């Protein structure tokens, strides 16, 4: 399994895409090769771009996240990513509830 990080929040339109973008930028600056993605525990925003406020924060820091699209975390994500990072305690509880055995 390659080095990989998945950031997970509730809807995948605010915190997790910002975390994804921040890590991507730092990896680019540092020359690190990581698989990086983000997802949400809920399905409300699947296919939608990040919230305009999140896009504004990213743009203020020189990063464009407008191309990202919300997606829901899947069971295969637990096998595809070495690190699955919950953005808060409720997201962690949700992830623990859907984490497949093994």
Secondary structure, 3 states (H helix, E strand, C coil): CCCEEEEEECCCCCHHHHHHHHHHHHHHHHCCCCEEEEEECCCCCCCCCCCHHHHHHHHHCCCCCCCCCCCECCCCHHHHCCEEEECCHHHHHHHHHHCCCC
